[in-house]
Amino acid sequence: MEEKKLWEKYKKTSKKEYRNKIVEAYLPLVRKIVYMMIGNHYLKEEFYSVGVIGLIDAVDKFDLSKDVQFDTYASIRIRGSIKDFMRKQDWVSRNIREKEKLILEKRKELRKELDREPDDIEIAEAAKLSLNEYAKVVHYVENSNMASFENAVSKGISPMERGSDEYNPEKVLEKKEMEKILAQEIAKLSQRKQQIVALYYKEELNLKEIGEVLDISESRVSQIMKEINNELRENIEIAIG
């Protein structure tokens, strides 16, 4: 049965047999997101189970009438479930948060001192962290930023639809204001960076594919993505005071 008909049958009948077939088709997406967020951590199967719950929730709440790809919507729900679980389990220790703050401070200092964007080795040395420690912190921060950023730039997505248990007018207004600020800050990026944002978050190309489109290396795309995340993070912090 083709996917569209499967969706229509499930939304019409709410039969679990149809829902389970849809969920089964998107299980690789859960694996991919779990790996991106935590790598080969020994608790990855536990996080996978949490991600599957997020996927099921996405299937139940997905609105076929909206002009949105399901895998985009599901990715947000899956990431959200995993991040909630991380918070409940105190996944990010106070030590990691302190290192994140230190890295951001040293990046700013080096940028001013060198008059250019410092590389990872320079930042790690300035923060007196081993490259391994630095990589772990950056891995978490980047995935956190990606999840938040992805949620804001995805068109037509609202995790707090009217009528849902999560609906809260104040939160909706706050989210809309953050989306407005984010859109303003994206518009301030260079044309090349805006193009990469569009290719990654709207066209859903991976780094290798973006590199092929722009005729640059995959590592260069990755570097620019880091610059975009850092630039937006800092500018949004300034904008919201």
TIBA-720121 format. One line per field, with one value per residue: residue number from 1; residue in three letters; x, y, z of N, C-alpha, C in turn. Coordinates in steps of 0.05 Angstrom, whole numbers. Layout:
<pts>
num = NUM/...;
residu = ALA/...;
nxx = X/...;
nyy = Y/...;
nzz = Z/...;
caxx = X/...;
cayy = Y/...;
cazz = Z/...;
cxx = X/...;
cyy = Y/...;
czz = Z/...;
</pts>
This chain:
<pts>
num = 1/2/3/4/5/6/7/8/9/10/11/12/13/14/15/16/17/18/19/20/21/22/23/24/25/26/27/28/29/30/31/32/33/34/35/36/37/38/39/40/41/42/43/44/45/46/47/48/49/50/51/52/53/54/55/56/57/58/59/60/61/62/63/64/65/66/67/68/69/70/71/72/73/74/75/76/77/78/79/80/81/82/83/84/85/86/87/88/89/90/91/92/93/94/95/96/97/98/99/100/101/102/103/104/105/106/107/108/109/110/111/112/113/114/115/116/117/118/119/120/121/122/123/124/125/126/127/128/129/130/131/132/133/134/135/136/137/138/139/140/141/142/143/144/145/146/147/148/149/150/151/152/153/154/155/156/157/158/159/160/161/162/163/164/165/166/167/168/169/170/171/172/173/174/175/176/177/178/179/180/181/182/183/184/185/186/187/188/189/190/191/192/193/194/195/196/197/198/199/200/201/202/203/204/205/206/207/208/209/210/211/212/213/214/215/216/217/218/219/220/221/222/223/224/225/226/227/228/229/230/231/232/233/234/235/236/237/238/239/240/241;
residu = MET/GLU/GLU/LYS/LYS/LEU/TRP/GLU/LYS/TYR/LYS/LYS/THR/SER/LYS/LYS/GLU/TYR/ARG/ASN/LYS/ILE/VAL/GLU/ALA/TYR/LEU/PRO/LEU/VAL/ARG/LYS/ILE/VAL/TYR/MET/MET/ILE/GLY/ASN/HIS/TYR/LEU/LYS/GLU/GLU/PHE/TYR/SER/VAL/GLY/VAL/ILE/GLY/LEU/ILE/ASP/ALA/VAL/ASP/LYS/PHE/ASP/LEU/SER/LYS/ASP/VAL/GLN/PHE/ASP/THR/TYR/ALA/SER/ILE/ARG/ILE/ARG/GLY/SER/ILE/LYS/ASP/PHE/MET/ARG/LYS/GLN/ASP/TRP/VAL/SER/ARG/ASN/ILE/ARG/GLU/LYS/GLU/LYS/LEU/ILE/LEU/GLU/LYS/ARG/LYS/GLU/LEU/ARG/LYS/GLU/LEU/ASP/ARG/GLU/PRO/ASP/ASP/ILE/GLU/ILE/ALA/GLU/ALA/ALA/LYS/LEU/SER/LEU/ASN/GLU/TYR/ALA/LYS/VAL/VAL/HIS/TYR/VAL/GLU/ASN/SER/ASN/MET/ALA/SER/PHE/GLU/ASN/ALA/VAL/SER/LYS/GLY/ILE/SER/PRO/MET/GLU/ARG/GLY/SER/ASP/GLU/TYR/ASN/PRO/GLU/LYS/VAL/LEU/GLU/LYS/LYS/GLU/MET/GLU/LYS/ILE/LEU/ALA/GLN/GLU/ILE/ALA/LYS/LEU/SER/GLN/ARG/LYS/GLN/GLN/ILE/VAL/ALA/LEU/TYR/TYR/LYS/GLU/GLU/LEU/ASN/LEU/LYS/GLU/ILE/GLY/GLU/VAL/LEU/ASP/ILE/SER/GLU/SER/ARG/VAL/SER/GLN/ILE/MET/LYS/GLU/ILE/ASN/ASN/GLU/LEU/ARG/GLU/ASN/ILE/GLU/ILE/ALA/ILE/GLY;
nxx = 17/12/44/13/-40/-41/-34/-82/-120/-107/-117/-171/-193/-165/-140/-94/-62/-51/-26/20/47/62/96/135/159/187/224/281/293/289/333/375/370/379/432/457/449/470/510/549/533/527/476/444/403/362/351/335/286/257/256/225/176/167/162/115/79/83/61/9/-8/1/-19/-51/-71/-38/16/66/124/124/170/200/167/164/217/225/190/212/265/250/226/271/305/274/276/330/336/305/336/380/419/456/508/524/577/587/556/582/631/613/598/648/675/647/659/715/717/696/734/781/764/762/815/845/821/790/753/765/798/780/821/850/811/800/851/855/813/833/822/821/823/786/751/732/707/664/632/620/593/545/524/518/479/437/428/415/367/332/336/318/265/245/251/223/169/101/97/75/85/48/-10/-76/-123/-93/-62/-18/-25/-15/-29/8/57/54/54/104/136/124/146/200/209/203/246/288/281/292/346/369/361/400/446/502/495/512/511/457/437/458/431/378/384/397/357/308/307/328/378/438/504/544/516/501/552/564/527/542/594/637/678/656/674/683/630/610/641/622/569/576/594/548/511/537/538/483/465/493/475/420/418/435/393/349/364;
nyy = -24/44/101/148/131/97/133/162/123/111/161/164/119/108/61/18/-17/8/54/31/10/57/79/40/47/94/85/82/137/152/124/151/203/195/177/223/258/234/199/139/124/87/84/87/54/61/115/110/83/123/160/133/135/189/190/161/195/237/215/208/261/288/331/322/360/403/437/407/367/300/276/320/344/300/294/339/327/279/294/330/296/266/306/324/279/277/323/308/266/292/297/333/353/400/412/406/447/491/487/496/550/572/560/591/642/644/638/687/722/706/715/771/783/757/776/745/684/638/573/504/480/524/547/506/502/553/551/513/459/389/364/324/331/382/370/337/373/411/378/367/419/437/401/415/467/458/430/468/509/484/475/526/546/513/511/522/491/477/462/468/464/492/466/422/388/415/467/536/601/643/619/608/659/675/639/654/705/693/666/707/741/706/700/752/755/716/739/777/751/733/727/677/646/648/620/569/557/554/510/469/467/476/453/406/382/343/355/340/341/395/417/398/426/479/477/469/441/387/392/446/465/446/476/528/521/517/569/597/579/597/652/665/649/683/734/730/726/777/806/792/809;
nzz = 0/-18/12/19/15/59/101/95/107/160/186/177/201/248/262/293/265/216/234/258/214/188/227/229/179/186/225/215/212/265/287/260/280/335/334/313/355/403/389/394/446/508/526/482/461/497/489/437/443/469/428/390/415/410/354/346/371/336/289/306/314/267/215/157/122/121/88/95/101/126/149/165/204/240/255/288/331/349/364/403/442/457/477/521/552/562/594/639/658/673/634/612/647/701/696/640/621/642/614/563/566/576/528/491/510/503/448/431/451/424/371/370/382/341/296/262/249/299/298/316/347/367/400/436/461/484/521/553/546/529/461/456/499/485/436/452/482/443/407/434/441/388/368/401/385/332/336/360/323/277/291/291/239/206/163/177/222/286/351/389/380/376/420/435/490/504/492/501/507/520/512/458/437/454/426/373/373/380/333/297/311/299/244/227/242/210/161/162/154/110/39/20/68/80/38/48/96/75/40/75/116/91/40/56/46/55/85/48/-1/-3/-9/-60/-90/-82/-98/-61/-9/35/87/90/86/134/169/158/174/229/239/226/265/312/302/298/348/383/365/373/428/442/419/449/497;
caxx = 0/28/44/-9/-65/-38/-40/-111/-135/-103/-131/-199/-202/-149/-132/-66/-47/-42/-6/44/61/75/118/157/172/203/243/308/296/295/361/392/370/392/461/466/448/487/531/548/531/518/447/431/378/342/344/320/259/244/252/203/152/164/153/87/65/83/42/-18/-15/7/-42/-47/-80/-17/36/91/134/122/195/208/151/171/244/222/178/232/285/238/223/298/315/259/287/357/332/295/357/402/439/477/516/532/604/585/545/604/650/600/600/676/682/635/675/741/713/692/760/799/755/770/844/856/806/779/740/785/791/773/845/856/791/805/875/848/795/848/807/832/806/765/731/720/689/640/616/610/573/519/514/509/454/416/422/402/339/317/336/301/238/236/251/205/144/75/99/71/82/27/-34/-100/-138/-76/-57/6/-30/-13/-27/32/79/51/63/133/148/122/165/227/211/206/273/305/278/307/375/376/362/425/469/511/478/521/501/428/433/463/408/356/389/398/333/283/310/336/402/459/527/557/499/504/578/563/511/557/621/656/681/637/685/678/602/608/653/603/546/584/594/520/500/549/530/455/463/502/458/394/422/436/367/329/375;
cayy = 0/68/115/167/116/88/157/169/102/114/185/160/97/108/34/16/-32/27/70/15/8/83/81/21/58/116/78/91/165/153/116/172/226/187/177/250/272/223/181/111/123/61/85/94/39/74/139/101/78/149/171/119/146/215/185/153/220/253/203/213/289/300/342/317/383/423/433/401/339/287/271/345/346/278/300/358/312/259/309/341/275/259/329/323/256/286/342/294/249/310/288/352/360/427/415/410/474/510/486/509/579/578/558/614/665/643/643/716/735/700/729/799/784/748/789/724/663/619/545/488/475/549/551/486/510/577/542/492/433/371/364/305/345/403/358/328/396/423/359/371/446/439/387/430/490/448/423/493/524/469/479/554/553/495/524/510/473/489/439/474/469/497/441/402/391/432/494/557/626/658/604/611/687/675/624/671/727/682/660/733/749/688/707/777/750/701/758/793/734/737/712/649/633/645/598/544/553/545/484/449/465/475/432/382/369/339/372/332/350/424/422/394/448/504/471/472/415/380/403/475/469/441/499/550/516/525/598/606/573/615/680/668/646/708/756/727/732/806/817/787/821;
cazz = 0/-19/37/20/22/86/118/93/121/188/196/175/219/273/268/300/245/197/247/262/188/183/246/220/156/194/247/208/219/294/290/250/299/360/329/310/381/424/379/402/475/517/530/457/457/514/475/414/452/474/401/378/427/396/327/348/377/311/271/317/313/241/200/128/106/120/67/110/98/152/162/178/229/258/266/310/353/359/378/428/462/467/494/546/568/571/617/662/668/678/615/610/674/705/685/612/616/648/592/540/570/573/500/479/519/490/419/428/457/401/347/372/382/316/275/245/264/308/293/340/363/381/421/457/476/501/542/568/544/508/437/460/516/469/416/466/489/417/396/448/435/360/365/415/368/308/342/364/298/258/299/285/210/191/157/183/245/313/370/409/364/392/425/446/519/508/483/521/491/526/499/429/431/458/403/349/375/376/304/284/316/284/215/224/244/186/138/165/146/83/19/20/92/78/18/62/114/59/29/96/132/75/19/70/35/75/81/23/-23/-4/-20/-89/-102/-80/-107/-39/5/56/112/89/92/163/183/154/191/256/240/226/291/331/296/305/377/396/357/386/456/443/412/471/522;
cxx = 18/24/20/-35/-65/-44/-70/-127/-132/-118/-161/-209/-189/-141/-102/-49/-36/-20/21/61/75/99/141/173/192/222/272/313/302/324/380/393/384/423/472/468/467/508/527/548/519/488/431/405/355/332/328/291/243/238/229/176/146/153/123/70/62/62/13/-27/-10/-19/-37/-54/-58/5/64/98/133/149/207/194/160/199/242/210/198/253/274/235/250/308/300/270/314/355/324/318/382/426/462/485/523/560/604/575/566/625/639/603/629/684/671/651/701/739/711/719/780/791/764/801/856/843/797/766/761/778/788/798/852/836/795/829/869/831/809/833/822/813/782/743/716/700/663/621/603/589/546/507/503/483/431/408/407/372/322/314/316/271/227/234/233/178/120/75/93/67/60/1/-58/-115/-120/-72/-35/-1/-30/-9/-2/56/78/61/94/147/147/142/193/231/216/235/293/305/294/337/385/379/387/450/478/494/486/510/471/421/437/441/384/360/388/371/307/285/319/359/422/484/542/542/501/531/579/548/527/586/642/658/661/647/681/649/598/619/634/579/552/584/566/507/511/539/501/451/470/484/431/396/422/408/347/339/384;
cyy = 25/85/134/154/105/109/162/148/105/138/181/139/96/80/32/1/-13/45/56/12/34/86/64/33/81/110/85/120/169/146/138/195/219/187/205/264/261/204/153/108/97/61/91/79/51/100/133/96/104/162/159/129/174/211/178/178/237/242/209/242/303/307/340/342/404/416/429/372/325/283/296/348/325/283/318/344/293/273/320/320/267/281/330/302/264/304/327/277/266/302/307/362/390/432/420/438/496/511/499/539/588/579/583/640/666/648/673/730/731/714/758/801/777/762/769/703/642/590/530/484/500/553/532/493/534/570/521/466/415/372/345/317/366/392/349/351/408/405/364/398/448/425/401/454/481/443/448/508/511/474/506/559/534/508/508/492/488/465/444/482/474/471/420/408/411/461/514/583/642/645/608/639/688/662/641/694/717/676/686/743/733/695/733/773/734/720/775/777/741/720/683/634/629/622/571/537/542/516/462/445/464/454/406/366/364/355/366/343/381/432/419/416/473/501/478/445/412/392/433/481/466/465/524/546/523/555/609/602/593/644/684/667/672/731/755/734/762/817/814/798/800;
czz = 0/5/40/28/50/106/118/109/151/200/196/196/246/281/272/279/223/209/250/236/181/201/237/197/163/218/240/214/248/299/282/269/325/356/326/337/402/415/388/433/484/523/505/452/474/500/450/421/457/447/387/389/415/368/327/353/352/291/280/312/286/226/170/111/104/100/81/105/126/165/176/205/249/270/290/335/365/375/404/450/474/485/521/564/579/596/642/675/675/660/612/638/676/694/655/606/621/625/567/542/566/544/485/485/504/460/414/431/434/376/347/370/355/291/253/262/273/301/319/358/379/404/443/474/494/525/560/570/524/484/441/477/500/449/428/472/463/405/408/440/407/356/379/397/343/313/345/338/278/265/290/255/194/187/166/207/270/332/391/394/383/395/437/476/524/502/506/506/495/512/469/421/433/435/378/349/370/346/288/287/300/254/209/224/220/162/139/157/117/64/19/44/91/59/31/81/98/49/51/109/115/53/30/57/58/68/55/-1/-26/-16/-50/-103/-104/-90/-86/-25/27/83/113/96/122/178/181/172/220/259/241/253/312/327/305/335/391/390/370/415/461/439/435/498/541;
</pts>
